[in-house]
Amino acid sequence: MSKPLLWIILSILLGSGLIFQLVSRPTQLKTAYVSNAKLSAEFLLSKALDAKLKNVQLTRQGILDSLALQLNALEAEVATQRASDQVRATFGRLQNEYRLKQQQFAEDNALLTQRYQEQIATQLNQYLKDFTAAEEYDYIFGATSAGSLMGAKEGYDVTDAVLRYANARYKGAAQ
């Protein structure tokens, strides 16, 4: 084999190795974080469902308050010992109804709260996934008080950008 051919083959091998090295070298990852608490609190769907939950709870509390007023009026009459058997029976029935409704409302409120939280989490996770792809992030971390992200430069905080994105998407979906 001639010397020039050897140099050409060696040059090709070295050039190929250099190109392979440059191509296979890891690129800089684009990462950021969001404040989970802020994201959840300021997401429009969270606010909408929170308002719905409060309305339901106020309505239920109104029903309980109405029953409590009736019970208080009957209790005063039953305490005088002059109440008829019918008044005593009504008082007992209302006491049972109050306890049952109180327990039922507490359970229903807990279930509704859980359902709303799951709905918010599902929607926010989808929007965060879409935002990550649209903005070409490799990772977006959640900053919680549980220690998943102990610290980062504020420049990496994309909470406000994600909120704008998610709220805009939600407004479009809600219309």
KEVEXDO-797672 format. One line per field, with one value per atom (N, C-alpha, C, CB): atom name; residue number from 1; y, x, z; residue in three letters. Coordinates in steps of 0.02 Angstrom, whole numbers, plus 50000, padded with zeros to 5 digits. Glycine has a CB too. Layout:
N
atom = CA/...
n = NUM/...
v = Y/...
u = X/...
w = Z/...
res = Ala/...
***
This chain:
175
atom = N/CA/C/CB/N/CA/C/CB/N/CA/C/CB/N/CA/C/CB/N/CA/C/CB/N/CA/C/CB/N/CA/C/CB/N/CA/C/CB/N/CA/C/CB/N/CA/C/CB/N/CA/C/CB/N/CA/C/CB/N/CA/C/CB/N/CA/C/CB/N/CA/C/CB/N/CA/C/CB/N/CA/C/CB/N/CA/C/CB/N/CA/C/CB/N/CA/C/CB/N/CA/C/CB/N/CA/C/CB/N/CA/C/CB/N/CA/C/CB/N/CA/C/CB/N/CA/C/CB/N/CA/C/CB/N/CA/C/CB/N/CA/C/CB/N/CA/C/CB/N/CA/C/CB/N/CA/C/CB/N/CA/C/CB/N/CA/C/CB/N/CA/C/CB/N/CA/C/CB/N/CA/C/CB/N/CA/C/CB/N/CA/C/CB/N/CA/C/CB/N/CA/C/CB/N/CA/C/CB/N/CA/C/CB/N/CA/C/CB/N/CA/C/CB/N/CA/C/CB/N/CA/C/CB/N/CA/C/CB/N/CA/C/CB/N/CA/C/CB/N/CA/C/CB/N/CA/C/CB/N/CA/C/CB/N/CA/C/CB/N/CA/C/CB/N/CA/C/CB/N/CA/C/CB/N/CA/C/CB/N/CA/C/CB/N/CA/C/CB/N/CA/C/CB/N/CA/C/CB/N/CA/C/CB/N/CA/C/CB/N/CA/C/CB/N/CA/C/CB/N/CA/C/CB/N/CA/C/CB/N/CA/C/CB/N/CA/C/CB/N/CA/C/CB/N/CA/C/CB/N/CA/C/CB/N/CA/C/CB/N/CA/C/CB/N/CA/C/CB/N/CA/C/CB/N/CA/C/CB/N/CA/C/CB/N/CA/C/CB/N/CA/C/CB/N/CA/C/CB/N/CA/C/CB/N/CA/C/CB/N/CA/C/CB/N/CA/C/CB/N/CA/C/CB/N/CA/C/CB/N/CA/C/CB/N/CA/C/CB/N/CA/C/CB/N/CA/C/CB/N/CA/C/CB/N/CA/C/CB/N/CA/C/CB/N/CA/C/CB/N/CA/C/CB/N/CA/C/CB/N/CA/C/CB/N/CA/C/CB/N/CA/C/CB/N/CA/C/CB/N/CA/C/CB/N/CA/C/CB/N/CA/C/CB/N/CA/C/CB/N/CA/C/CB/N/CA/C/CB/N/CA/C/CB/N/CA/C/CB/N/CA/C/CB/N/CA/C/CB/N/CA/C/CB/N/CA/C/CB/N/CA/C/CB/N/CA/C/CB/N/CA/C/CB/N/CA/C/CB/N/CA/C/CB/N/CA/C/CB/N/CA/C/CB/N/CA/C/CB/N/CA/C/CB/N/CA/C/CB/N/CA/C/CB/N/CA/C/CB/N/CA/C/CB/N/CA/C/CB/N/CA/C/CB/N/CA/C/CB/N/CA/C/CB/N/CA/C/CB/N/CA/C/CB/N/CA/C/CB/N/CA/C/CB/N/CA/C/CB/N/CA/C/CB/N/CA/C/CB/N/CA/C/CB/N/CA/C/CB/N/CA/C/CB/N/CA/C/CB/N/CA/C/CB/N/CA/C/CB/N/CA/C/CB/N/CA/C/CB/N/CA/C/CB/N/CA/C/CB/N/CA/C/CB/N/CA/C/CB/N/CA/C/CB/N/CA/C/CB/N/CA/C/CB/N/CA/C/CB/N/CA/C/CB/N/CA/C/CB/N/CA/C/CB/N/CA/C/CB/N/CA/C/CB/N/CA/C/CB/N/CA/C/CB/N/CA/C/CB/N/CA/C/CB/N/CA/C/CB/N/CA/C/CB/N/CA/C/CB/N/CA/C/CB/N/CA/C/CB/N/CA/C/CB/N/CA/C/CB/N/CA/C/CB/N/CA/C/CB/N/CA/C/CB/N/CA/C/CB/N/CA/C/CB
n = 1/1/1/1/2/2/2/2/3/3/3/3/4/4/4/4/5/5/5/5/6/6/6/6/7/7/7/7/8/8/8/8/9/9/9/9/10/10/10/10/11/11/11/11/12/12/12/12/13/13/13/13/14/14/14/14/15/15/15/15/16/16/16/16/17/17/17/17/18/18/18/18/19/19/19/19/20/20/20/20/21/21/21/21/22/22/22/22/23/23/23/23/24/24/24/24/25/25/25/25/26/26/26/26/27/27/27/27/28/28/28/28/29/29/29/29/30/30/30/30/31/31/31/31/32/32/32/32/33/33/33/33/34/34/34/34/35/35/35/35/36/36/36/36/37/37/37/37/38/38/38/38/39/39/39/39/40/40/40/40/41/41/41/41/42/42/42/42/43/43/43/43/44/44/44/44/45/45/45/45/46/46/46/46/47/47/47/47/48/48/48/48/49/49/49/49/50/50/50/50/51/51/51/51/52/52/52/52/53/53/53/53/54/54/54/54/55/55/55/55/56/56/56/56/57/57/57/57/58/58/58/58/59/59/59/59/60/60/60/60/61/61/61/61/62/62/62/62/63/63/63/63/64/64/64/64/65/65/65/65/66/66/66/66/67/67/67/67/68/68/68/68/69/69/69/69/70/70/70/70/71/71/71/71/72/72/72/72/73/73/73/73/74/74/74/74/75/75/75/75/76/76/76/76/77/77/77/77/78/78/78/78/79/79/79/79/80/80/80/80/81/81/81/81/82/82/82/82/83/83/83/83/84/84/84/84/85/85/85/85/86/86/86/86/87/87/87/87/88/88/88/88/89/89/89/89/90/90/90/90/91/91/91/91/92/92/92/92/93/93/93/93/94/94/94/94/95/95/95/95/96/96/96/96/97/97/97/97/98/98/98/98/99/99/99/99/100/100/100/100/101/101/101/101/102/102/102/102/103/103/103/103/104/104/104/104/105/105/105/105/106/106/106/106/107/107/107/107/108/108/108/108/109/109/109/109/110/110/110/110/111/111/111/111/112/112/112/112/113/113/113/113/114/114/114/114/115/115/115/115/116/116/116/116/117/117/117/117/118/118/118/118/119/119/119/119/120/120/120/120/121/121/121/121/122/122/122/122/123/123/123/123/124/124/124/124/125/125/125/125/126/126/126/126/127/127/127/127/128/128/128/128/129/129/129/129/130/130/130/130/131/131/131/131/132/132/132/132/133/133/133/133/134/134/134/134/135/135/135/135/136/136/136/136/137/137/137/137/138/138/138/138/139/139/139/139/140/140/140/140/141/141/141/141/142/142/142/142/143/143/143/143/144/144/144/144/145/145/145/145/146/146/146/146/147/147/147/147/148/148/148/148/149/149/149/149/150/150/150/150/151/151/151/151/152/152/152/152/153/153/153/153/154/154/154/154/155/155/155/155/156/156/156/156/157/157/157/157/158/158/158/158/159/159/159/159/160/160/160/160/161/161/161/161/162/162/162/162/163/163/163/163/164/164/164/164/165/165/165/165/166/166/166/166/167/167/167/167/168/168/168/168/169/169/169/169/170/170/170/170/171/171/171/171/172/172/172/172/173/173/173/173/174/174/174/174/175/175/175/175
v = 49942/50000/50061/50000/50110/50169/50216/50205/50258/50305/50355/50343/50384/50431/50399/50462/50336/50301/50289/50235/50272/50262/50326/50237/50382/50447/50465/50503/50449/50464/50422/50450/50358/50314/50337/50239/50352/50376/50442/50385/50487/50551/50540/50596/50494/50478/50449/50429/50403/50374/50426/50318/50467/50520/50570/50557/50589/50635/50605/50654/50541/50507/50504/50436/50489/50486/50554/50462/50607/50674/50693/50725/50677/50692/50651/50675/50588/50546/50575/50474/50598/50628/50690/50645/50732/50794/50779/50839/50732/50715/50680/50671/50636/50596/50632/50530/50690/50727/50750/50787/50741/50762/50837/50741/50855/50926/50953/50938/51018/51051/51039/51127/51014/51002/51067/50949/51075/51133/51113/51160/51141/51124/51186/51084/51176/51230/51199/51274/51241/51216/51260/51213/51232/51270/51264/51245/51314/51312/51277/51384/51217/51178/51214/51109/51244/51278/51337/51303/51377/51434/51411/51479/51360/51334/51310/51276/51274/51248/51304/51197/51352/51406/51455/51443/51467/51519/51491/51560/51427/51396/51411/51318/51436/51457/51401/51486/51341/51284/51273/51221/51281/51275/51325/51284/51387/51440/51426/51508/51403/51390/51333/51372/51279/51222/51237/51161/51279/51300/51340/51341/51384/51423/51378/51477/51328/51281/51242/51231/51220/51182/51224/51157/51287/51331/51342/51399/51349/51357/51295/51370/51237/51175/51170/51113/51186/51182/51233/51194/51293/51343/51322/51411/51293/51268/51214/51242/51168/51113/51140/51062/51189/51218/51254/51266/51285/51318/51269/51354/51211/51158/51136/51097/51126/51106/51161/51090/51223/51279/51283/51345/51272/51272/51217/51264/51158/51103/51118/51037/51149/51167/51216/51196/51265/51313/51277/51368/51232/51194/51152/51149/51121/51081/51123/51046/51182/51226/51247/51289/51262/51282/51224/51306/51164/51105/51085/51047/51093/51075/51116/51084/51180/51223/51199/51296/51178/51153/51086/51148/51042/50976/50983/50930/51031/51041/51064/51091/51093/51117/51061/51169/51002/50944/50948/50936/51000/51007/50986/51079/50962/50945/50881/50936/50880/50821/50767/50840/50708/50651/50664/50586/50699/50714/50762/50746/50812/50859/50822/50917/50777/50738/50692/50695/50663/50620/50661/50583/50720/50765/50786/50827/50801/50820/50763/50839/50702/50644/50632/50582/50639/50629/50682/50632/50745/50799/50790/50867/50765/50752/50700/50727/50647/50595/50621/50535/50660/50688/50735/50727/50774/50821/50782/50865/50731/50691/50656/50638/50628/50594/50642/50559/50699/50749/50775/50807/50787/50812/50762/50824/50698/50647/50640/50579/50639/50633/50692/50628/50753/50812/50811/50875/50790/50787/50738/50766/50680/50630/50655/50563/50685/50710/50767/50735/50810/50865/50838/50913/50787/50757/50724/50704/50689/50657/50708/50611/50761/50813/50849/50864/50862/50893/50849/50906/50785/50738/50736/50668/50733/50731/50794/50723/50852/50914/50916/50974/50893/50893/50848/50870/50791/50746/50777/50679/50811/50844/50899/50874/50938/50991/50961/51034/50910/50879/50850/50824/50816/50786/50840/50746/50893/50946/50983/50995/50999/51036/50994/51057/50930/50886/50883/50815/50882/50881/50947/50869/51003/51068/51074/51125/51048/51051/51008/51029/50951/50908/50943/50841/50976/51013/51071/51038/51107/51164/51141/51200/51085/51057/51043/50993/51015/50999/51064/50952/51109/51171/51214/51210/51216/51258/51219/51289/51156/51112/51105/51139/51095/51080/51006/51104/50989/50919/50897/50908/50941/50926/50990/50897/50982/51035/51002/51069/51027/50999/51036/51002/51002/51033/51051/50987/51114/51136/51132/51210/51086/51077/51082/51009/51085/51087/51017/51119/50967/50898/50881/50851/50927/50916/50889/50870/50889/50864/50911/50855/50975/51024/51069/51064/51063/51100/51171/51064/51185/51253/51258/51276/51319/51332/51407/51297/51429/51500/51520/51515/51580/51603/51606/51672/51613/51615/51551/51629/51497/51434/51424/51377/51471/51467/51486/51512/51438/51451/51446/51400/51453/51448/51496/51460/51560/51610/51594/51679/51572/51554/51494/51538/51445/51387/51408/51332/51452/51477/51513/51524/51557/51592/51541/51642/51492/51441/51400/51395/51375/51332/51371/51303/51433/51472/51491/51535/51505/51520/51458/51544/51400/51337/51324/51278/51334/51322/51369/51331/51432/51480/51457/51550/51433/51408/51346/51394/51303/51241/51255/51190/51306/51320/51355/51362/51386/51424/51381/51476
u = 50042/50000/50045/49952/50027/50069/50055/50057/50106/50101/50044/50166/50031/49976/49909/49977/49899/49836/49827/49833/49880/49878/49858/49946/49887/49870/49796/49916/49772/49702/49655/49688/49670/49628/49631/49651/49690/49698/49661/49773/49664/49628/49552/49646/49529/49457/49435/49441/49474/49457/49457/49507/49508/49511/49454/49579/49440/49384/49318/49382/49309/49247/49241/49244/49295/49295/49278/49362/49305/49292/49219/49338/49193/49122/49077/49106/49094/49054/49056/49081/49114/49121/49078/49195/49077/49038/48963/49056/48943/48872/48846/48860/48885/48862/48873/48898/48904/48916/48849/48963/48837/48772/48763/48767/48703/48687/48665/48633/48664/48641/48567/48657/48546/48476/48442/48467/48381/48341/48295/48300/48308/48270/48242/48313/48191/48160/48121/48114/48090/48047/47985/48085/47934/47874/47859/47814/47827/47802/47735/47797/47733/47671/47614/47682/47628/47575/47546/47603/47589/47566/47528/47626/47554/47522/47452/47564/47444/47378/47331/47385/47357/47315/47291/47352/47333/47317/47291/47377/47284/47256/47181/47270/47156/47086/47037/47072/47052/47008/47005/47033/47061/47061/47014/47131/47018/46975/46901/46995/46887/46817/46788/46813/46826/46801/46797/46844/46843/46841/46777/46903/46759/46698/46636/46693/46636/46580/46574/46589/46631/46632/46605/46703/46627/46603/46527/46639/46501/46428/46391/46412/46416/46384/46386/46419/46444/46451/46405/46524/46400/46355/46282/46364/46263/46194/46180/46183/46226/46217/46216/46273/46258/46259/46193/46319/46165/46100/46045/46081/46047/45998/46006/46007/46069/46082/46060/46156/46074/46055/45979/46083/45944/45871/45844/45842/45873/45853/45870/45888/45928/45948/45899/46020/45876/45827/45762/45812/45739/45679/45689/45659/45748/45763/45764/45831/45794/45798/45728/45840/45684/45616/45579/45577/45586/45553/45584/45556/45649/45683/45658/45759/45646/45619/45550/45616/45511/45444/45446/45402/45491/45497/45523/45543/45566/45596/45544/45652/45490/45439/45396/45395/45403/45364/45290/45370/45270/45200/45191/45176/45244/45241/45201/45311/45164/45124/45170/45070/45142/45180/45200/45140/45156/45170/45230/45107/45235/45291/45356/45278/45352/45411/45434/45396/45386/45403/45435/45340/45408/45436/45507/45391/45516/45582/45632/45579/45613/45657/45673/45625/45622/45632/45680/45565/45671/45715/45787/45688/45794/45862/45898/45859/45862/45892/45907/45844/45861/45872/45933/45809/45940/45997/46062/45990/46066/46128/46145/46121/46093/46105/46129/46040/46096/46116/46186/46065/46201/46267/46321/46271/46310/46358/46361/46339/46303/46301/46336/46228/46323/46354/46429/46324/46452/46524/46558/46539/46527/46554/46552/46516/46495/46488/46537/46416/46548/46596/46666/46593/46684/46751/46759/46762/46708/46712/46715/46652/46676/46676/46744/46620/46772/46838/46890/46858/46888/46936/46927/46927/46864/46850/46877/46775/46865/46889/46965/46861/46997/47071/47099/47095/47068/47091/47081/47054/47025/47011/47063/46939/47079/47128/47197/47132/47216/47282/47288/47294/47236/47237/47245/47173/47205/47207/47274/47150/47297/47360/47419/47371/47418/47472/47473/47463/47415/47412/47440/47340/47419/47443/47519/47406/47543/47615/47654/47629/47626/47657/47658/47619/47603/47600/47648/47528/47652/47698/47770/47688/47786/47854/47874/47860/47828/47841/47844/47787/47797/47794/47855/47731/47880/47938/48004/47929/47999/48058/48101/48100/48067/48104/48118/48064/48176/48191/48159/48267/48162/48134/48104/48187/48047/48020/48006/47954/48040/48033/47980/48101/47949/47901/47935/47841/47928/47957/47903/47985/47914/47868/47906/47830/47870/47903/47924/47857/47909/47926/47999/47879/48035/48105/48120/48131/48073/48088/48135/48024/48133/48180/48199/48149/48260/48281/48301/48338/48321/48340/48359/48397/48349/48367/48368/48317/48403/48403/48334/48456/48313/48246/48238/48232/48292/48289/48262/48356/48265/48238/48165/48279/48135/48065/48020/48050/47982/47937/47864/47951/47852/47784/47736/47783/47756/47712/47699/47743/47750/47740/47693/47809/47701/47657/47586/47681/47579/47512/47478/47517/47515/47487/47465/47538/47507/47492/47431/47553/47431/47376/47310/47393/47313/47251/47224/47264/47269/47247/47215/47306/47245/47218/47150/47267/47146/47083/47029/47094/47045/46995/46969/47025/47013/46993/46950/47054/46966/46927/46861/46967/46860/46799/46746/46817/46766/46719/46679/46754
w = 50000/50000/50000/50060/49960/49955/50012/49888/50026/50082/50072/50090/50014/50007/50021/49938/49999/50012/50087/49973/50121/50193/50229/50218/50207/50238/50224/50211/50166/50149/50193/50074/50200/50242/50315/50236/50338/50407/50417/50424/50369/50373/50374/50314/50333/50331/50398/50274/50426/50491/50546/50507/50547/50598/50590/50595/50528/50514/50534/50440/50518/50538/50613/50508/50647/50720/50750/50746/50722/50747/50735/50713/50677/50662/50709/50588/50719/50765/50835/50766/50857/50923/50930/50937/50879/50882/50881/50823/50840/50834/50896/50772/50925/50982/51048/50983/51047/51109/51137/51098/51202/51230/51223/51303/51206/51200/51267/51146/51273/51335/51343/51334/51401/51414/51433/51470/51409/51426/51484/51364/51542/51601/51634/51651/51674/51712/51769/51667/51809/51862/51868/51929/51901/51916/51990/51873/52017/52085/52084/52117/52111/52109/52144/52141/52201/52239/52200/52307/52170/52131/52069/52111/52037/51976/51992/51947/52046/52065/52086/52121/52125/52152/52098/52206/52048/51999/51933/51987/51927/51867/51867/51865/51812/51808/51822/51740/51801/51816/51891/51780/51926/51999/52030/52028/52006/52033/52018/52004/51958/51939/51980/51864/51987/52026/52100/52014/52124/52194/52208/52213/52162/52169/52168/52114/52123/52120/52186/52060/52212/52274/52332/52290/52335/52388/52383/52386/52322/52313/52338/52240/52320/52342/52419/52310/52447/52520/52555/52541/52528/52557/52553/52523/52497/52490/52541/52419/52548/52596/52667/52588/52681/52749/52762/52757/52711/52718/52736/52654/52706/52722/52795/52674/52816/52885/52934/52895/52917/52961/52968/52934/52914/52915/52961/52844/52955/52999/53071/52977/53083/53151/53182/53151/53143/53169/53189/53117/53146/53162/53225/53104/53230/53290/53353/53281/53350/53408/53431/53392/53384/53401/53434/53339/53406/53434/53501/53385/53507/53569/53628/53561/53616/53668/53689/53645/53641/53657/53693/53593/53671/53702/53774/53661/53786/53852/53904/53848/53883/53930/53957/53896/53932/53954/53935/54028/53898/53877/53804/53887/53773/53703/53692/53674/53638/53620/53594/53568/53589/53562/53489/53567/53454/53384/53378/53350/53422/53422/53440/53472/53489/53508/53451/53572/53417/53359/53303/53333/53291/53239/53258/53230/53323/53347/53336/53422/53353/53344/53271/53373/53228/53156/53129/53119/53150/53126/53151/53149/53213/53239/53195/53313/53180/53137/53068/53132/53040/52974/52974/52951/53026/53031/53033/53094/53076/53082/53016/53138/52984/52920/52866/52897/52861/52811/52825/52808/52889/52908/52886/52984/52899/52880/52803/52912/52771/52698/52665/52674/52688/52659/52669/52689/52727/52739/52691/52813/52682/52635/52563/52641/52544/52476/52462/52464/52511/52502/52493/52563/52532/52525/52456/52580/52433/52367/52311/52357/52317/52266/52264/52279/52323/52327/52292/52400/52307/52276/52200/52306/52178/52106/52071/52093/52101/52072/52071/52112/52125/52126/52072/52195/52061/52008/51940/52013/51930/51866/51853/51866/51904/51898/51882/51962/51918/51908/51838/51960/51815/51748/51695/51736/51700/51649/51651/51659/51711/51718/51694/51791/51708/51684/51608/51712/51577/51503/51475/51478/51505/51481/51493/51517/51548/51562/51512/51634/51495/51445/51377/51439/51358/51296/51296/51283/51352/51358/51351/51426/51383/51379/51307/51422/51269/51199/51157/51171/51168/51129/51140/51146/51201/51217/51214/51286/51195/51185/51248/51129/51305/51366/51370/51429/51399/51411/51477/51413/51527/51593/51622/51641/51655/51697/51764/51666/51815/51881/51920/51919/51967/52012/52077/52024/52097/52160/52214/52155/52261/52317/52382/52312/52436/52501/52522/52553/52482/52498/52480/52463/52449/52436/52367/52485/52320/52253/52217/52212/52233/52206/52264/52145/52286/52345/52330/52379/52270/52252/52179/52296/52153/52083/52073/52034/52022/52005/51982/51950/52000/51981/51905/52010/51869/51797/51767/51768/51804/51780/51797/51810/51834/51854/51796/51916/51770/51714/51735/51657/51800/51826/51792/51902/51787/51756/51682/51763/51647/51576/51569/51543/51613/51611/51629/51659/51678/51697/51639/51757/51605/51547/51495/51517/51481/51431/51452/51422/51513/51536/51540/51605/51564/51569/51500/51610/51454/51386/51355/51342/51365/51340/51372/51353/51438/51474/51450/51550/51440/51415/51347/51410/51305/51239/51245/51196/51291/51301/51336/51341/51379/51417/51376/51477/51321/51280/51234/51240
res = Met/Met/Met/Met/Ser/Ser/Ser/Ser/Lys/Lys/Lys/Lys/Pro/Pro/Pro/Pro/Leu/Leu/Leu/Leu/Leu/Leu/Leu/Leu/Trp/Trp/Trp/Trp/Ile/Ile/Ile/Ile/Ile/Ile/Ile/Ile/Leu/Leu/Leu/Leu/Ser/Ser/Ser/Ser/Ile/Ile/Ile/Ile/Leu/Leu/Leu/Leu/Leu/Leu/Leu/Leu/Gly/Gly/Gly/Gly/Ser/Ser/Ser/Ser/Gly/Gly/Gly/Gly/Leu/Leu/Leu/Leu/Ile/Ile/Ile/Ile/Phe/Phe/Phe/Phe/Gln/Gln/Gln/Gln/Leu/Leu/Leu/Leu/Val/Val/Val/Val/Ser/Ser/Ser/Ser/Arg/Arg/Arg/Arg/Pro/Pro/Pro/Pro/Thr/Thr/Thr/Thr/Gln/Gln/Gln/Gln/Leu/Leu/Leu/Leu/Lys/Lys/Lys/Lys/Thr/Thr/Thr/Thr/Ala/Ala/Ala/Ala/Tyr/Tyr/Tyr/Tyr/Val/Val/Val/Val/Ser/Ser/Ser/Ser/Asn/Asn/Asn/Asn/Ala/Ala/Ala/Ala/Lys/Lys/Lys/Lys/Leu/Leu/Leu/Leu/Ser/Ser/Ser/Ser/Ala/Ala/Ala/Ala/Glu/Glu/Glu/Glu/Phe/Phe/Phe/Phe/Leu/Leu/Leu/Leu/Leu/Leu/Leu/Leu/Ser/Ser/Ser/Ser/Lys/Lys/Lys/Lys/Ala/Ala/Ala/Ala/Leu/Leu/Leu/Leu/Asp/Asp/Asp/Asp/Ala/Ala/Ala/Ala/Lys/Lys/Lys/Lys/Leu/Leu/Leu/Leu/Lys/Lys/Lys/Lys/Asn/Asn/Asn/Asn/Val/Val/Val/Val/Gln/Gln/Gln/Gln/Leu/Leu/Leu/Leu/Thr/Thr/Thr/Thr/Arg/Arg/Arg/Arg/Gln/Gln/Gln/Gln/Gly/Gly/Gly/Gly/Ile/Ile/Ile/Ile/Leu/Leu/Leu/Leu/Asp/Asp/Asp/Asp/Ser/Ser/Ser/Ser/Leu/Leu/Leu/Leu/Ala/Ala/Ala/Ala/Leu/Leu/Leu/Leu/Gln/Gln/Gln/Gln/Leu/Leu/Leu/Leu/Asn/Asn/Asn/Asn/Ala/Ala/Ala/Ala/Leu/Leu/Leu/Leu/Glu/Glu/Glu/Glu/Ala/Ala/Ala/Ala/Glu/Glu/Glu/Glu/Val/Val/Val/Val/Ala/Ala/Ala/Ala/Thr/Thr/Thr/Thr/Gln/Gln/Gln/Gln/Arg/Arg/Arg/Arg/Ala/Ala/Ala/Ala/Ser/Ser/Ser/Ser/Asp/Asp/Asp/Asp/Gln/Gln/Gln/Gln/Val/Val/Val/Val/Arg/Arg/Arg/Arg/Ala/Ala/Ala/Ala/Thr/Thr/Thr/Thr/Phe/Phe/Phe/Phe/Gly/Gly/Gly/Gly/Arg/Arg/Arg/Arg/Leu/Leu/Leu/Leu/Gln/Gln/Gln/Gln/Asn/Asn/Asn/Asn/Glu/Glu/Glu/Glu/Tyr/Tyr/Tyr/Tyr/Arg/Arg/Arg/Arg/Leu/Leu/Leu/Leu/Lys/Lys/Lys/Lys/Gln/Gln/Gln/Gln/Gln/Gln/Gln/Gln/Gln/Gln/Gln/Gln/Phe/Phe/Phe/Phe/Ala/Ala/Ala/Ala/Glu/Glu/Glu/Glu/Asp/Asp/Asp/Asp/Asn/Asn/Asn/Asn/Ala/Ala/Ala/Ala/Leu/Leu/Leu/Leu/Leu/Leu/Leu/Leu/Thr/Thr/Thr/Thr/Gln/Gln/Gln/Gln/Arg/Arg/Arg/Arg/Tyr/Tyr/Tyr/Tyr/Gln/Gln/Gln/Gln/Glu/Glu/Glu/Glu/Gln/Gln/Gln/Gln/Ile/Ile/Ile/Ile/Ala/Ala/Ala/Ala/Thr/Thr/Thr/Thr/Gln/Gln/Gln/Gln/Leu/Leu/Leu/Leu/Asn/Asn/Asn/Asn/Gln/Gln/Gln/Gln/Tyr/Tyr/Tyr/Tyr/Leu/Leu/Leu/Leu/Lys/Lys/Lys/Lys/Asp/Asp/Asp/Asp/Phe/Phe/Phe/Phe/Thr/Thr/Thr/Thr/Ala/Ala/Ala/Ala/Ala/Ala/Ala/Ala/Glu/Glu/Glu/Glu/Glu/Glu/Glu/Glu/Tyr/Tyr/Tyr/Tyr/Asp/Asp/Asp/Asp/Tyr/Tyr/Tyr/Tyr/Ile/Ile/Ile/Ile/Phe/Phe/Phe/Phe/Gly/Gly/Gly/Gly/Ala/Ala/Ala/Ala/Thr/Thr/Thr/Thr/Ser/Ser/Ser/Ser/Ala/Ala/Ala/Ala/Gly/Gly/Gly/Gly/Ser/Ser/Ser/Ser/Leu/Leu/Leu/Leu/Met/Met/Met/Met/Gly/Gly/Gly/Gly/Ala/Ala/Ala/Ala/Lys/Lys/Lys/Lys/Glu/Glu/Glu/Glu/Gly/Gly/Gly/Gly/Tyr/Tyr/Tyr/Tyr/Asp/Asp/Asp/Asp/Val/Val/Val/Val/Thr/Thr/Thr/Thr/Asp/Asp/Asp/Asp/Ala/Ala/Ala/Ala/Val/Val/Val/Val/Leu/Leu/Leu/Leu/Arg/Arg/Arg/Arg/Tyr/Tyr/Tyr/Tyr/Ala/Ala/Ala/Ala/Asn/Asn/Asn/Asn/Ala/Ala/Ala/Ala/Arg/Arg/Arg/Arg/Tyr/Tyr/Tyr/Tyr/Lys/Lys/Lys/Lys/Gly/Gly/Gly/Gly/Ala/Ala/Ala/Ala/Ala/Ala/Ala/Ala/Gln/Gln/Gln/Gln
***
